Amino acid sequence: MNNYWINGMIGVAVADAFGSPVQFMNRESLKKNPLTEMKECEIYEKPAGAWTDDTSMALCILDSLRLVGRMNAVDIMERFSKWLYENDYTPTGEAFDEGNTCVSAIERYHRNHDVDTCGRTGEHANGNGSLMRTMPICIYYVEKTHEGSVTVDEAIADIHNVSALTHNHLRACMACGLYFFMVREMIFGEGSLQERLQKGIDCGFAYYEMNIANRVELSRYGRIRDISAFRLLPEEQIRSSGYVVDTLEAAVWSLARTESYRDCVICAVNLGDDTDTVGAVAGGLAGLYYGYDALPADWREKLLKREWIEEMCRDMAKR
């Protein structure tokens, strides 16, 4: 199946569901008993294949793009609200594993309906809650910039705006922007996985370096600038927390060190801590590069509401 919407979105959802059962477990425990198969999530009493808030919020964005036909911040926030308050876009009819920063932003929006002020600002707005859901807006603008109907400046501005709905800090927005450049290379780039990752990172850094005001925050991502060196870092130097820099690093490291979707996701998830989100961020890029048929068939088949997600993706591909 060569539909990059499906490749990316199912790549995210499968990895999210795979990582959820061991969420918050430490690395030492997982080394003793590594996760290698899709299992039920005992923490939230969910069956195998149940994805978390990462995929739910990504589906809100996907459905907004599908039905509105463009990025509309108000519509996205309305769908986030339906997820949180009405349990829409959930695998089992119940929202769960909601991140504090996302919840507080949705609550603020629910009170004042202002998309410009609902997102959290300041240092504490640098969790991974906007990066985890950024795949659909990135694919959308990869398409638009590829066909020439939108400039990269316009694309990055809107990707930042979608991040800022909940995580309104340049560092968190920048992670989503760097992800855009990697997504672009996974879809339209050439060469090996490592070559495409490096090209994406090079383009992302070159873009942000054009504005000197970006350079302090960009330096936070300095370790991933040289993929060939970064991938050789020992595991003990890779953190897998909910901090956005840690999550992006752990995802890129897992992707660069492995040679299949399955191995990438297993590597990412068994780093421990924020397992579902590190898995989802890595799994989205891996899905784009390796393709749908490379995802383990038993993992795909267990994914709840897979046909519904794929149908939305097919609708996006027909536009």
Summary of the structure (lengths in Angstrom):
residues: 319
radius of gyration: 17.6
end to end distance: 17.7
largest distance: 51.1
contacts: 1169
relative contact order: 0.19
helix: 68%
strand: 2%
